[in-house]
Amino acid sequence: MNKRYYTIYEGQSLLDVALELYGDIEGVITLIEDNPELSSLDDDLYPGQQLLIDSSKTINEDVASYYKQEAIRLNSRSASEEAPVADLSGLISQDDILLRDLNDEILKANDQ
């Protein structure tokens, strides 16, 4: 077995760790099985927390190797918290587009 401990960084979720180390989000199941203190996908991780990782259970070696080679640490929670919220007030909705298309079709039919 190729077991080791992995230290959690700020903003990391179980999905981040699974993708980074196992190459697939299905690695969450392995994380929960190998770390009894985790009970579900919703468990909050904290910086410095240690998780047992078994690299022999890697699902997608290409993806996991890429993250390792590029020294990429996924942390989707901190990124999403810092991301600016887009102002969508000037955009039309999909419903508006459908209604406009429907009105155009009705007008075309009435013109004929």
N, CA, C and O atoms as a MOPAC input file, in Angstrom:
PM7 MOZYME 1SCF
protein

 N      0.84000 1    -1.18900 1     0.00000 1
 C      0.00000 1     0.00000 1     0.00000 1
 C      0.87900 1     1.24500 1     0.00000 1
 O      1.97800 1     1.24700 1     0.55400 1
 N      0.38700 1     2.27700 1    -0.61600 1
 C      1.09500 1     3.54500 1    -0.69400 1
 C      0.34000 1     4.60300 1     0.09200 1
 O     -0.21100 1     5.54600 1    -0.47700 1
 N      0.32100 1     4.43300 1     1.40300 1
 C     -0.43800 1     5.35400 1     2.24800 1
 C      0.46500 1     6.44200 1     2.79700 1
 O      1.62500 1     6.20600 1     3.13200 1
 N     -0.09600 1     7.63700 1     2.88100 1
 C      0.59900 1     8.78500 1     3.44700 1
 C     -0.44900 1     9.76000 1     3.95500 1
 O     -1.64100 1     9.60400 1     3.69300 1
 N      0.00500 1    10.75200 1     4.67400 1
 C     -0.90900 1    11.78200 1     5.15300 1
 C     -0.79500 1    13.02600 1     4.28200 1
 O      0.28800 1    13.39300 1     3.82600 1
 N     -1.93300 1    13.65900 1     4.06600 1
 C     -2.02300 1    14.87600 1     3.27500 1
 C     -2.55300 1    15.97600 1     4.18400 1
 O     -3.51800 1    15.76800 1     4.91900 1
 N     -1.93100 1    17.13200 1     4.13700 1
 C     -2.34200 1    18.26500 1     4.96700 1
 C     -3.28200 1    19.17700 1     4.19500 1
 O     -2.96800 1    19.61300 1     3.08800 1
 N     -4.42000 1    19.45800 1     4.77900 1
 C     -5.44000 1    20.30400 1     4.16800 1
 C     -5.01700 1    21.76800 1     4.22300 1
 O     -4.47900 1    22.23700 1     5.22600 1
 N     -5.26800 1    22.47400 1     3.13700 1
 C     -5.00600 1    23.90600 1     3.04000 1
 C     -6.31100 1    24.68300 1     3.15400 1
 O     -7.39800 1    24.12200 1     3.01300 1
 N     -6.19000 1    25.97000 1     3.41000 1
 C     -7.35100 1    26.85400 1     3.53100 1
 C     -8.26100 1    26.74000 1     2.30800 1
 O     -7.79900 1    26.82800 1     1.17100 1
 N     -9.54700 1    26.54500 1     2.54900 1
 C    -10.52500 1    26.55100 1     1.47000 1
 C    -10.70400 1    25.22800 1     0.74300 1
 O    -11.49500 1    25.15900 1    -0.19700 1
 N    -10.00600 1    24.18600 1     1.13900 1
 C    -10.15600 1    22.91600 1     0.43300 1
 C    -11.37800 1    22.15200 1     0.91400 1
 O    -11.71600 1    22.15200 1     2.09800 1
 N    -12.02400 1    21.50600 1    -0.03600 1
 C    -13.16300 1    20.63700 1     0.26400 1
 C    -12.75600 1    19.20100 1    -0.03100 1
 O    -11.68800 1    18.95500 1    -0.59300 1
 N    -13.60000 1    18.26400 1     0.34600 1
 C    -13.32400 1    16.85600 1     0.02000 1
 C    -13.26200 1    16.65400 1    -1.49000 1
 O    -12.45700 1    15.86000 1    -1.97500 1
 N    -14.10100 1    17.36200 1    -2.23200 1
 C    -14.07300 1    17.24900 1    -3.69000 1
 C    -12.73000 1    17.72200 1    -4.24500 1
 O    -12.18300 1    17.10500 1    -5.15800 1
 N    -12.20100 1    18.81300 1    -3.69500 1
 C    -10.89800 1    19.31400 1    -4.13100 1
 C     -9.80900 1    18.25400 1    -3.92200 1
 O     -9.01800 1    17.97000 1    -4.82300 1
 N     -9.78700 1    17.68500 1    -2.73000 1
 C     -8.75600 1    16.70400 1    -2.38800 1
 C     -8.89900 1    15.46300 1    -3.26200 1
 O     -7.90400 1    14.92400 1    -3.74700 1
 N    -10.13100 1    15.01200 1    -3.46300 1
 C    -10.37100 1    13.83000 1    -4.29400 1
 C     -9.88000 1    14.05600 1    -5.72200 1
 O     -9.20900 1    13.19600 1    -6.29300 1
 N    -10.20700 1    15.19400 1    -6.29100 1
 C     -9.79100 1    15.49300 1    -7.66000 1
 C     -8.27700 1    15.64000 1    -7.75400 1
 O     -7.65000 1    15.11400 1    -8.67400 1
 N     -7.69900 1    16.35400 1    -6.80700 1
 C     -6.25500 1    16.59700 1    -6.82100 1
 C     -5.43900 1    15.32300 1    -6.63200 1
 O     -4.44200 1    15.12000 1    -7.32600 1
 N     -5.84500 1    14.46900 1    -5.71100 1
 C     -5.01700 1    13.31200 1    -5.36000 1
 C     -5.42900 1    12.00500 1    -6.01900 1
 O     -4.58600 1    11.14400 1    -6.27100 1
 N     -6.72300 1    11.84900 1    -6.30000 1
 C     -7.19900 1    10.61500 1    -6.92500 1
 C     -7.56700 1    10.82100 1    -8.39500 1
 O     -7.85200 1     9.86000 1    -9.11000 1
 N     -7.56000 1    12.06700 1    -8.83800 1
 C     -7.81400 1    12.35800 1   -10.24400 1
 C     -9.26900 1    12.31600 1   -10.64300 1
 O     -9.58100 1    12.38600 1   -11.83200 1
 N    -10.17200 1    12.20300 1    -9.67700 1
 C    -11.59400 1    12.09400 1    -9.96700 1
 C    -12.36400 1    12.37800 1    -8.68100 1
 O    -11.90300 1    12.05000 1    -7.58800 1
 N    -13.53300 1    12.98600 1    -8.81900 1
 C    -14.32100 1    13.29100 1    -7.61800 1
 C    -14.84600 1    12.03500 1    -6.92900 1
 O    -15.24400 1    12.08900 1    -5.76500 1
 N    -14.84900 1    10.91600 1    -7.63000 1
 C    -15.26000 1     9.66700 1    -6.98800 1
 C    -14.29300 1     9.25300 1    -5.88300 1
 O    -14.60300 1     8.38100 1    -5.07000 1
 N    -13.12200 1     9.88300 1    -5.85900 1
 C    -12.16200 1     9.64000 1    -4.78800 1
 C    -12.69200 1    10.05500 1    -3.42500 1
 O    -12.12000 1     9.67800 1    -2.40300 1
 N    -13.77500 1    10.82700 1    -3.39200 1
 C    -14.40100 1    11.21400 1    -2.12000 1
 C    -14.78300 1     9.96600 1    -1.33100 1
 O    -14.61900 1     9.92100 1    -0.11200 1
 N    -15.28400 1     8.97100 1    -2.01800 1
 C    -15.68700 1     7.72200 1    -1.34800 1
 C    -14.48400 1     7.09400 1    -0.66100 1
 O    -14.58000 1     6.65100 1     0.48300 1
 N    -13.34900 1     7.05400 1    -1.35800 1
 C    -12.11900 1     6.50400 1    -0.78100 1
 C    -11.68400 1     7.32800 1     0.42100 1
 O    -11.27800 1     6.77300 1     1.44200 1
 N    -11.76700 1     8.65700 1     0.30500 1
 C    -11.38500 1     9.51600 1     1.42400 1
 C    -12.23500 1     9.22800 1     2.66100 1
 O    -11.71300 1     9.12100 1     3.77100 1
 N    -13.53200 1     9.10300 1     2.46300 1
 C    -14.42800 1     8.84100 1     3.59200 1
 C    -14.17200 1     7.45600 1     4.17600 1
 O    -14.19100 1     7.28800 1     5.39600 1
 N    -13.93300 1     6.46200 1     3.32200 1
 C    -13.64500 1     5.10700 1     3.81100 1
 C    -12.33100 1     5.04300 1     4.58100 1
 O    -12.24600 1     4.36100 1     5.60300 1
 N    -11.31300 1     5.74100 1     4.10600 1
 C     -9.98400 1     5.67700 1     4.71500 1
 C     -9.79900 1     6.62200 1     5.89900 1
 O     -8.80800 1     6.52400 1     6.62300 1
 N    -10.74000 1     7.52800 1     6.09500 1
 C    -10.65400 1     8.50100 1     7.18300 1
 C    -11.95300 1     8.46700 1     7.97800 1
 O    -12.87600 1     9.23000 1     7.69500 1
 N    -12.02700 1     7.58700 1     8.97000 1
 C    -13.27900 1     7.37600 1     9.71900 1
 C    -13.83900 1     8.63800 1    10.37400 1
 O    -15.03300 1     8.70600 1    10.66500 1
 N    -12.97800 1     9.64600 1    10.61100 1
 C    -13.48600 1    10.88000 1    11.22400 1
 C    -14.36300 1    11.67600 1    10.26600 1
 O    -15.09200 1    12.57300 1    10.68800 1
 N    -14.29400 1    11.35100 1     8.98300 1
 C    -15.16400 1    11.97800 1     7.99300 1
 C    -16.43500 1    11.15400 1     7.88300 1
 O    -16.38000 1     9.93200 1     7.74300 1
 N    -17.56900 1    11.81600 1     7.94600 1
 C    -18.81500 1    11.05900 1     7.88500 1
 C    -19.59500 1    11.29200 1     6.60400 1
 O    -20.43700 1    10.47900 1     6.22100 1
 N    -19.30700 1    12.42200 1     5.93300 1
 C    -20.06900 1    12.71500 1     4.72000 1
 C    -19.33600 1    13.73700 1     3.87300 1
 O    -18.32500 1    14.30700 1     4.28500 1
 N    -19.85900 1    13.95300 1     2.70000 1
 C    -19.32200 1    14.93300 1     1.77100 1
 C    -19.40300 1    16.34500 1     2.34100 1
 O    -18.62000 1    17.21600 1     1.96300 1
 N    -20.33900 1    16.56900 1     3.23900 1
 C    -20.55800 1    17.90000 1     3.80900 1
 C    -19.59000 1    18.25500 1     4.92900 1
 O    -19.61700 1    19.38000 1     5.42900 1
 N    -18.73600 1    17.31900 1     5.33200 1
 C    -17.80800 1    17.60200 1     6.42400 1
 C    -16.90600 1    18.77500 1     6.06200 1
 O    -16.32100 1    18.81500 1     4.98000 1
 N    -16.80200 1    19.72600 1     6.98100 1
 C    -15.90900 1    20.85600 1     6.77500 1
 C    -14.48400 1    20.43300 1     7.11600 1
 O    -14.23300 1    19.81600 1     8.15100 1
 N    -13.56700 1    20.77500 1     6.23400 1
 C    -12.16000 1    20.51900 1     6.48100 1
 C    -11.54300 1    21.81100 1     7.00900 1
 O    -12.01800 1    22.90500 1     6.70400 1
 N    -10.49800 1    21.67700 1     7.79000 1
 C     -9.84500 1    22.86000 1     8.32700 1
 C     -8.36300 1    22.81900 1     7.98100 1
 O     -7.78400 1    21.73800 1     7.87000 1
 N     -7.75000 1    23.97300 1     7.81000 1
 C     -6.33000 1    24.02100 1     7.47500 1
 C     -5.49900 1    23.28800 1     8.52700 1
 O     -5.69000 1    23.47300 1     9.72900 1
 N     -4.58600 1    22.46500 1     8.05900 1
 C     -3.73600 1    21.68800 1     8.95400 1
 C     -4.26400 1    20.29600 1     9.24400 1
 O     -3.53000 1    19.44900 1     9.75300 1
 N     -5.52900 1    20.04600 1     8.92700 1
 C     -6.11100 1    18.72300 1     9.14900 1
 C     -5.35400 1    17.70300 1     8.30100 1
 O     -4.97500 1    17.99300 1     7.16600 1
 N     -5.13900 1    16.52400 1     8.84500 1
 C     -4.41500 1    15.46700 1     8.14700 1
 C     -5.39800 1    14.39300 1     7.68600 1
 O     -6.20400 1    13.89800 1     8.47400 1
 N     -5.32100 1    14.03700 1     6.39900 1
 C     -6.14300 1    12.95400 1     5.85900 1
 C     -5.23300 1    11.85300 1     5.34400 1
 O     -4.19300 1    12.12000 1     4.74100 1
 N     -5.63200 1    10.62600 1     5.58500 1
 C     -4.89100 1     9.48200 1     5.07700 1
 C     -5.21900 1     9.29600 1     3.60200 1
 O     -6.38700 1     9.23200 1     3.22000 1
 N     -4.18400 1     9.21100 1     2.78000 1
 C     -4.33000 1     9.07300 1     1.33500 1
 C     -3.67000 1     7.76700 1     0.92100 1
 O     -2.55000 1     7.47400 1     1.34200 1
 N     -4.35000 1     6.98800 1     0.10700 1
 C     -3.79200 1     5.74500 1    -0.42900 1
 C     -3.63800 1     5.90900 1    -1.93400 1
 O     -4.60400 1     5.75800 1    -2.68200 1
 N     -2.42100 1     6.21800 1    -2.37800 1
 C     -2.19500 1     6.49300 1    -3.80100 1
 C     -2.37400 1     5.26700 1    -4.68100 1
 O     -2.44400 1     5.39800 1    -5.90300 1
 N     -2.44700 1     4.08800 1    -4.09600 1
 C     -2.70700 1     2.88800 1    -4.90800 1
 C     -4.15900 1     2.84600 1    -5.37500 1
 O     -4.51500 1     2.03400 1    -6.22900 1
 N     -4.99700 1     3.72100 1    -4.81500 1
 C     -6.41400 1     3.77000 1    -5.18800 1
 C     -6.72300 1     4.91200 1    -6.16100 1
 O     -7.88500 1     5.27100 1    -6.34600 1
 N     -5.67900 1     5.48500 1    -6.78600 1
 C     -5.87900 1     6.57500 1    -7.73600 1
 C     -6.79200 1     6.11800 1    -8.86600 1
 O     -6.62200 1     5.02500 1    -9.40700 1
 N     -7.75400 1     6.95300 1    -9.21800 1
 C     -8.75100 1     6.61900 1   -10.23700 1
 C     -8.28200 1     7.05900 1   -11.62500 1
 O     -8.35900 1     6.28600 1   -12.57900 1
 N     -7.80400 1     8.28100 1   -11.73900 1
 C     -7.32300 1     8.80400 1   -13.02100 1
 C     -5.90600 1     9.32900 1   -12.81600 1
 O     -5.70500 1    10.46200 1   -12.38000 1
 N     -4.94400 1     8.49800 1   -13.13400 1
 C     -3.53200 1     8.81900 1   -12.91400 1
 C     -3.09700 1    10.07000 1   -13.67200 1
 O     -2.29900 1    10.85400 1   -13.15900 1
 N     -3.60800 1    10.26600 1   -14.88500 1
 C     -3.22800 1    11.43100 1   -15.68600 1
 C     -3.60200 1    12.74000 1   -14.99100 1
 O     -2.80100 1    13.67300 1   -14.93600 1
 N     -4.81300 1    12.80000 1   -14.46800 1
 C     -5.27600 1    14.01700 1   -13.80000 1
 C     -4.49500 1    14.24100 1   -12.51000 1
 O     -4.01600 1    15.34800 1   -12.26100 1
 N     -4.36500 1    13.20900 1   -11.69300 1
 C     -3.63400 1    13.33100 1   -10.43100 1
 C     -2.17800 1    13.72600 1   -10.68100 1
 O     -1.62500 1    14.54900 1    -9.95200 1
 N     -1.56200 1    13.14800 1   -11.69900 1
 C     -0.16500 1    13.46900 1   -12.03200 1
 C     -0.02400 1    14.91300 1   -12.48700 1
 O      0.95600 1    15.58000 1   -12.15700 1
 N     -1.00200 1    15.39500 1   -13.24300 1
 C     -0.96400 1    16.77900 1   -13.70700 1
 C     -0.95500 1    17.74400 1   -12.52200 1
 O     -0.12700 1    18.65300 1   -12.46700 1
 N     -1.87000 1    17.55100 1   -11.57800 1
 C     -1.92500 1    18.43200 1   -10.41900 1
 C     -0.62800 1    18.36900 1    -9.62400 1
 O     -0.14500 1    19.39300 1    -9.14000 1
 N     -0.06500 1    17.17800 1    -9.48700 1
 C      1.18300 1    17.02100 1    -8.74400 1
 C      2.33900 1    17.69100 1    -9.48400 1
 O      3.11400 1    18.43300 1    -8.88000 1
 N      2.45900 1    17.43700 1   -10.77900 1
 C      3.55000 1    17.98700 1   -11.58800 1
 C      3.51400 1    19.52100 1   -11.60700 1
 O      4.55400 1    20.17500 1   -11.52300 1
 N      2.31800 1    20.07800 1   -11.71600 1
 C      2.16800 1    21.53600 1   -11.77800 1
 C      2.07800 1    22.17200 1   -10.38600 1
 O      1.93500 1    23.38900 1   -10.26400 1
 N      2.16000 1    21.35000 1    -9.34600 1
 C      2.07000 1    21.80700 1    -7.95100 1
 C      0.79600 1    22.63700 1    -7.72400 1
 O      0.83600 1    23.69700 1    -7.10000 1
 N     -0.31400 1    22.13900 1    -8.23400 1
 C     -1.59900 1    22.81800 1    -8.10600 1
 C     -2.31500 1    22.29600 1    -6.86700 1
 O     -2.50200 1    21.09000 1    -6.70400 1
 N     -2.70900 1    23.21200 1    -6.00700 1
 C     -3.50400 1    22.88000 1    -4.82500 1
 C     -4.89300 1    23.43000 1    -5.03800 1
 O     -5.08800 1    24.64600 1    -5.04600 1
 N     -5.86100 1    22.54900 1    -5.21000 1
 C     -7.23900 1    22.98700 1    -5.41800 1
 C     -7.82100 1    23.49600 1    -4.09900 1
 O     -7.64700 1    22.87700 1    -3.05000 1
 N     -8.50600 1    24.62000 1    -4.17200 1
 C     -9.20800 1    25.15700 1    -2.99600 1
 C    -10.40700 1    25.96000 1    -3.46400 1
 O    -10.40500 1    27.19000 1    -3.43300 1
 N    -11.41300 1    25.25200 1    -3.89100 1
 C    -12.58900 1    25.88000 1    -4.49100 1
 C    -13.37900 1    26.75700 1    -3.52300 1
 O    -14.01700 1    27.71600 1    -3.95500 1
 N    -13.35100 1    26.46100 1    -2.26200 1
 C    -14.14800 1    27.26500 1    -1.32100 1
 C    -13.59000 1    28.66300 1    -1.16400 1
 O    -14.35100 1    29.63100 1    -1.17400 1
 N    -12.29000 1    28.79600 1    -1.01900 1
 C    -11.74300 1    30.14600 1    -0.85000 1
 C    -11.85100 1    30.92700 1    -2.14700 1
 O    -12.05100 1    32.14100 1    -2.11600 1
 N    -11.72300 1    30.26000 1    -3.28300 1
 C    -11.84100 1    30.94900 1    -4.56700 1
 C    -13.26000 1    31.45400 1    -4.77600 1
 O    -13.45800 1    32.57800 1    -5.23700 1
 N    -14.24300 1    30.63700 1    -4.44300 1
 C    -15.62400 1    31.05600 1    -4.66000 1
 C    -16.03400 1    32.15700 1    -3.69600 1
 O    -16.86500 1    32.99800 1    -4.03800 1
 N    -15.46800 1    32.16600 1    -2.50200 1
 C    -15.80500 1    33.20500 1    -1.53900 1
 C    -15.24400 1    34.55300 1    -1.96300 1
 O    -15.83500 1    35.58900 1    -1.65800 1
 N    -14.11100 1    34.55700 1    -2.66200 1
 C    -13.47000 1    35.80400 1    -3.05300 1
 C    -13.92400 1    36.28800 1    -4.42600 1
 O    -13.65400 1    37.43200 1    -4.79300 1
 N    -14.59800 1    35.45100 1    -5.17900 1
 C    -14.98900 1    35.82100 1    -6.53900 1
 C    -16.02800 1    36.93300 1    -6.50500 1
 O    -16.97300 1    36.87900 1    -5.71800 1
 N    -15.85500 1    37.93700 1    -7.35200 1
 C    -16.84700 1    39.00700 1    -7.38500 1
 C    -18.16200 1    38.50400 1    -7.96900 1
 O    -18.18000 1    37.60300 1    -8.80800 1
 N    -19.24100 1    39.09000 1    -7.52200 1
 C    -20.56300 1    38.72100 1    -8.01500 1
 C    -20.86600 1    39.57000 1    -9.23700 1
 O    -20.77200 1    40.79700 1    -9.18800 1
 N    -21.22500 1    38.92700 1   -10.31700 1
 C    -21.51000 1    39.64700 1   -11.56000 1
 C    -22.83700 1    40.38900 1   -11.44900 1
 O    -23.78400 1    39.90000 1   -10.83500 1
 N    -22.89400 1    41.56700 1   -12.04600 1
 C    -24.12700 1    42.34900 1   -12.09700 1
 C    -24.89800 1    41.91800 1   -13.34200 1
 O    -24.50500 1    42.23500 1   -14.46400 1
 N    -25.98300 1    41.20100 1   -13.13800 1
 C    -26.76900 1    40.66500 1   -14.24800 1
 C    -28.03300 1    41.48200 1   -14.51100 1
 O    -28.90400 1    41.05200 1   -15.26700 1
 N    -28.13300 1    42.63900 1   -13.90100 1
 C    -29.37400 1    43.40900 1   -13.98600 1
 C    -29.70600 1    43.85000 1   -15.40900 1
 O    -30.88300 1    44.01300 1   -15.73100 1
 N    -28.70500 1    44.04800 1   -16.27400 1
 C    -28.97900 1    44.51300 1   -17.62200 1
 C    -29.22500 1    43.40200 1   -18.62000 1
 O    -29.53400 1    43.66600 1   -19.78300 1
 N    -29.09100 1    42.16600 1   -18.18100 1
 C    -29.26600 1    41.03500 1   -19.08700 1
 C    -30.72000 1    40.59800 1   -19.13500 1
 O    -31.45900 1    40.72800 1   -18.15900 1
 N    -31.11200 1    40.07800 1   -20.28500 1
 C    -32.46800 1    39.53800 1   -20.38300 1
 C    -32.42100 1    38.05900 1   -20.02800 1
 O    -31.40000 1    37.39500 1   -20.21000 1
 N    -33.51900 1    37.56100 1   -19.52700 1
 C    -33.57300 1    36.16600 1   -19.10900 1
 C    -33.95200 1    35.26400 1   -20.28500 1
 O    -34.39600 1    35.73100 1   -21.33400 1
 N    -33.76600 1    33.99300 1   -20.08300 1
 C    -34.15200 1    33.00600 1   -21.09600 1
 C    -35.66200 1    33.08400 1   -21.35600 1
 O    -36.10800 1    32.90400 1   -22.48900 1
 N    -36.43800 1    33.35100 1   -20.31400 1
 C    -37.89100 1    33.48700 1   -20.47800 1
 C    -38.23400 1    34.67700 1   -21.37700 1
 O    -39.13600 1    34.59400 1   -22.21100 1
 N    -37.50300 1    35.78900 1   -21.19900 1
 C    -37.73900 1    36.96200 1   -22.04700 1
 C    -37.45800 1    36.63800 1   -23.50900 1
 O    -38.19500 1    37.06100 1   -24.39800 1
 N    -36.40600 1    35.89800 1   -23.74700 1
 C    -36.05500 1    35.51700 1   -25.12100 1
 C    -37.14800 1    34.64300 1   -25.72300 1
 O    -37.55500 1    34.84900 1   -26.86700 1
 N    -37.62500 1    33.66000 1   -24.94600 1
 C    -38.67500 1    32.77100 1   -25.43800 1
 C    -39.95400 1    33.54600 1   -25.73300 1
 O    -40.60900 1    33.30000 1   -26.74500 1
 N    -40.31600 1    34.48800 1   -24.84900 1
 C    -41.52100 1    35.29200 1   -25.07200 1
 C    -41.37600 1    36.16600 1   -26.30400 1
 O    -42.32900 1    36.31700 1   -27.06800 1
 N    -40.20800 1    36.74100 1   -26.50900 1
 C    -39.99000 1    37.56900 1   -27.68900 1
 C    -40.09400 1    36.72500 1   -28.96200 1
 O    -40.69400 1    37.14600 1   -29.95100 1
 N    -39.49900 1    35.52500 1   -28.92200 1
 C    -39.58200 1    34.63200 1   -30.08100 1
 C    -41.03900 1    34.24300 1   -30.35900 1
 O    -41.47100 1    34.21200 1   -31.51100 1
 N    -41.78100 1    33.94900 1   -29.30300 1
 C    -43.19000 1    33.57800 1   -29.44900 1
 C    -43.98900 1    34.74700 1   -30.02000 1
 O    -44.81300 1    34.55300 1   -30.91300 1
 N    -43.75800 1    35.94200 1   -29.52200 1
 C    -44.45100 1    37.13100 1   -30.04700 1
 C    -44.10800 1    37.36000 1   -31.51300 1
 O    -44.99000 1    37.69800 1   -32.30400 1
 N    -42.84600 1    37.18300 1   -31.89200 1
 C    -42.44400 1    37.33000 1   -33.29500 1
 C    -43.18500 1    36.33700 1   -34.17700 1
 O    -43.62800 1    36.68100 1   -35.27200 1
 N    -43.31700 1    35.10500 1   -33.69700 1
 C    -44.01900 1    34.07500 1   -34.46900 1
 C    -45.49900 1    34.43400 1   -34.62400 1
 O    -46.07400 1    34.23500 1   -35.69500 1
 N    -46.11600 1    34.95700 1   -33.57100 1
 C    -47.52700 1    35.34800 1   -33.63300 1
 C    -47.71200 1    36.50300 1   -34.61500 1
 O    -48.64900 1    36.49700 1   -35.41400 1
 N    -46.81600 1    37.49700 1   -34.55700 1
 C    -46.90400 1    38.63200 1   -35.47200 1
 C    -46.71100 1    38.18800 1   -36.91600 1
 O    -47.41500 1    38.66600 1   -37.80600 1
 N    -45.78800 1    37.29800 1   -37.15700 1
 C    -45.55500 1    36.78500 1   -38.50600 1
 C    -46.78200 1    36.05200 1   -39.01200 1
 O    -47.16700 1    36.20900 1   -40.17100 1
 N    -47.39900 1    35.25600 1   -38.15600 1
 C    -48.59400 1    34.49300 1   -38.55400 1
 C    -49.74700 1    35.44200 1   -38.84700 1
 O    -50.51600 1    35.20700 1   -39.77900 1
 N    -49.88000 1    36.51300 1   -38.06600 1
 C    -50.95700 1    37.48900 1   -38.28600 1
 C    -50.74700 1    38.28700 1   -39.56300 1
 O    -51.71600 1    38.70900 1   -40.19400 1
 N    -49.49500 1    38.50100 1   -39.95400 1
 C    -49.20000 1    39.25600 1   -41.17700 1
 C    -49.55700 1    38.46800 1   -42.43200 1
 O    -49.75500 1    39.06500 1   -43.49000 1
 N    -49.64000 1    37.17600 1   -42.34400 1
 C    -49.87300 1    36.35700 1   -43.53700 1
 C    -51.30600 1    36.24800 1   -43.89400 1
 O    -51.65000 1    35.58900 1   -44.87600 1

